[in-house]
Amino acid sequence: MGQQLILFAVPGFFALMFAEMAASRALRRGYYAASDTLNDLSMGVLQQVAALFYNVVLLGVYGWIYGHLRVFEVPHTALGWAGAFVAWDFFYYWAHRSMHEVNVLWASHAPHHQSEEYNLAVALRQGVFQAPLTCFFFWPLALAGVDVEMYLVVGGLNLVYQFWIHTRFVRSLGVIELVMNTPSHHRVHHGKNRRYLDRNHGGVFIVWDRLFGTFTREDEEPVYGTLEPLASWNPLWGQVKYLVHLARIAARSGDRFDLARIWFAPSGWAPAGTVEPLDLDAPPPPRYAPPVSRGRARYAAAQFALTAGLALVLLGAAPHFAPAWRVLLALQVAVGLTGVGGVLEGKVWVRWLEPSRMVALAATAVAWWAR
């Protein structure tokens, strides 16, 4: 149900995104860059396709805890739903905060922060590994008696709410900002200014940050992105970059304790001598924006639309596909989105990838109709 809520909300997401894009262009705000937007959307599509495979396991574990270990049972009343909604956001706060404070959890969440823009498209940019690595934060809800249906619905509503706060058009909202998370609060969260780092982790409610000491008010223009820029339009690389970074640090360390510690240490920690420390006061590097011709941009947009359409077919009709077909289509989505990134970057390897991919896609269609 939660996944369905998000899928049902997708047309609204895109309508609002295109409206914001049009307003940005009309007012000459420059809030959107085409390549960055395609990368945001590619990352979101990858996450949704990956969730198709791991959600069954995650929900199975949650359902088992609810079925065998729950202490209470939350009723489907107005009070029960409201309590579950607030409780979900409370545990989301701790999950989100931990994603910014623990290396391996940050690796799962960093993809959401990699964009150097801030707009509604960024809300759709999600990490593939985030849900599997943070699911245990929500297990207390199962213990408390929040059933799977309620868990999915309140979680879906929470995530839908968080879409609209990814905008620069809405400034201050006055007294509402004492309680609710708003665009101003969330811009702080996405800023890599020194004073904005690891602040404002709430999903719907900002009161958790006020209570637990992680709140910061927006008082200077944020600089967006991660401290170490992604500098790529490859969505697969975006998903794994920080995991690879941690693995490389672990490989460089000769200490077995550090080999294990690096994954669970505070985010940014590394054994002495393995990496150059970041200078948080250094001016940010220029935004990643390799030149792209109009023809390549149009081709990339067309291929993204084709690949996203394939992903929607997979997501919408997954129960009707055999496991082998699901894997095959998921791989074609991943390769297609990687090709989009390669085209935008002008990579040489797309010259053989794109023809090969189109042949494979055509062969898949023929095999499907002939089965």
Secondary structure as the mmCIF struct_conf table of DSSP 4:
data_model
#
loop_
_struct_conf.conf_type_id
_struct_conf.id
_struct_conf.beg_label_comp_id
_struct_conf.beg_label_asym_id
_struct_conf.beg_label_seq_id
_struct_conf.end_label_comp_id
_struct_conf.end_label_asym_id
_struct_conf.end_label_seq_id
HELX_RH_AL_P HELX_RH_AL_P1 GLY A 2 ALA A 26
TURN_TY1_P TURN_TY1_P1 LEU A 27 ARG A 28
HELX_RH_AL_P HELX_RH_AL_P2 ALA A 34 LEU A 69
BEND BEND1 VAL A 71 PHE A 72
BEND BEND2 HIS A 76 THR A 77
HELX_RH_AL_P HELX_RH_AL_P3 ALA A 78 GLU A 101
STRN STRN1 VAL A 102 VAL A 102
HELX_RH_AL_P HELX_RH_AL_P4 ASN A 103 HIS A 113
BEND BEND3 GLU A 116 GLU A 117
BEND BEND4 ASN A 119 ASN A 119
HELX_RH_AL_P HELX_RH_AL_P5 LEU A 120 ALA A 123
TURN_TY1_P TURN_TY1_P2 LEU A 124 LEU A 124
TURN_TY1_P TURN_TY1_P3 VAL A 128 PHE A 129
HELX_RH_AL_P HELX_RH_AL_P6 GLN A 130 THR A 134
HELX_RH_3T_P HELX_RH_3T_P1 CYS A 135 PHE A 138
HELX_RH_AL_P HELX_RH_AL_P7 TRP A 139 ALA A 144
TURN_TY1_P TURN_TY1_P4 GLY A 145 GLY A 145
HELX_RH_AL_P HELX_RH_AL_P8 VAL A 148 TYR A 161
TURN_TY1_P TURN_TY1_P5 GLN A 162 ILE A 165
BEND BEND5 HIS A 166 HIS A 166
BEND BEND6 ARG A 168 PHE A 169
HELX_RH_3T_P HELX_RH_3T_P2 GLY A 174 LEU A 178
TURN_TY1_P TURN_TY1_P6 VAL A 179 VAL A 179
STRN STRN2 MET A 180 MET A 180
HELX_RH_AL_P HELX_RH_AL_P9 PRO A 183 HIS A 190
STRN STRN3 GLY A 191 GLY A 191
BEND BEND7 ASN A 193 ASN A 193
HELX_RH_3T_P HELX_RH_3T_P3 ARG A 194 TYR A 196
TURN_TY1_P TURN_TY1_P7 LEU A 197 ASP A 198
BEND BEND8 GLY A 203 VAL A 204
STRN STRN4 PHE A 205 PHE A 205
BEND BEND9 ILE A 206 ILE A 206
HELX_RH_AL_P HELX_RH_AL_P10 VAL A 207 PHE A 212
TURN_TY1_P TURN_TY1_P8 GLY A 213 GLY A 213
BEND BEND10 GLU A 220 GLU A 220
STRN STRN5 TYR A 224 TYR A 224
BEND BEND11 GLY A 225 GLY A 225
BEND BEND12 LEU A 227 GLU A 228
HELX_RH_AL_P HELX_RH_AL_P11 PRO A 235 ARG A 252
HELX_RH_AL_P HELX_RH_AL_P12 ARG A 256 PHE A 264
BEND BEND13 ALA A 265 ALA A 265
STRN STRN6 PRO A 266 PRO A 266
TURN_TY1_P TURN_TY1_P9 SER A 267 GLY A 268
TURN_TY1_P TURN_TY1_P10 ALA A 272 GLY A 273
BEND BEND14 THR A 274 VAL A 275
HELX_LH_PP_P HELX_LH_PP_P1 GLU A 276 LEU A 278
TURN_TY1_P TURN_TY1_P11 LEU A 280 ASP A 281
BEND BEND15 ALA A 282 ALA A 282
HELX_LH_PP_P HELX_LH_PP_P2 PRO A 283 ARG A 287
HELX_RH_AL_P HELX_RH_AL_P13 ARG A 294 ALA A 317
HELX_RH_3T_P HELX_RH_3T_P4 ALA A 318 HIS A 320
BEND BEND16 PHE A 321 PHE A 321
HELX_RH_AL_P HELX_RH_AL_P14 PRO A 323 GLU A 345
TURN_TY1_P TURN_TY1_P12 GLY A 346 GLY A 346
TURN_TY1_P TURN_TY1_P13 VAL A 348 TRP A 349
HELX_RH_AL_P HELX_RH_AL_P15 VAL A 350 ALA A 370
#
